[in-house]
């Protein structure tokens, strides 16, 4: 193992070469002298339940190049105009071409098309922005989730359940990355992004619960930013090279679960969400303060820890778990918020930073 240390002001990097992968280590504190401040969010737009739609289980939020807003649910994909007017539901229920019957997973908004994925149906659909069907594919293998799409290939992970040893506890579940195209040609990339799960061996059945998860972000290009471990670690996957070209993290004070359970580990997942803010990476952490909100770390695209601040979304964390799906577009932050009445709304905020 070869290590090199570069000292720049009080910032330092430790680059570890392991299997051609660079891991960039950052200190606990960022470069910015104003780190730790609370951002002054200004509400610009709020979308609540209305005619033609009802938010039941919103899980994802994206904005396309025209400013249209998309809210993903398990059985809905709502499209709204930039002004927040409901336009249509892109989810077609059924078994036929361009249709799904359950569990809409990740969606990818690209320049000219939209990719939809359902793990329950093991189905990929690609449509244009006029909702015309381009592709409807049933992959030959059963996959867990969609990480990206590049040059005619879908990048999907396939789960590998831990060996059944009869012992309950916290274990790793492998997530092997494959590519598959519309002709069914499959490539095993040999890359693995394991997640943490809890397994319980009962008298009659085995049950499992996902603890960590894979969450990724692709911004039209060939790179995917993702995390999958309970510990703080962001990876950058180059889809063209099929290689993790860099990884980065920072020293992080882990947060314990307040509600103890044999099925949960001691610590919460360090990272909740990841998104791109132009030429910066936002990492939403599990650190939450009642009067400040969620702590967000800011990194350069190269993995240098630049800044942090609190997003005052004060209802984002309940009973150890964070809920605030978000995205960044055209200098604005979009967040799905859950009110005290348990109703959901999509909120667009202007930001004091660019």
PyMOL commands that set and color helices and strands:
alter all, ss='L'
color gray80, all
select strands_A, chain A and resi 2-8+11-18+21-26+37-38+42-47+60-63+69-73+76-80+86-89+104-109+113-118+123-128+133-137+145-150+153-160+169-181+186-192+195-201+206-210+215-218+223-227+234-238+243-250+271-277+280-289+293-300+305-311+317-318+321-322+326-329+332-338+344-350
alter strands_A, ss='S'
color yellow, strands_A
deselect
rebuild
show_as cartoon
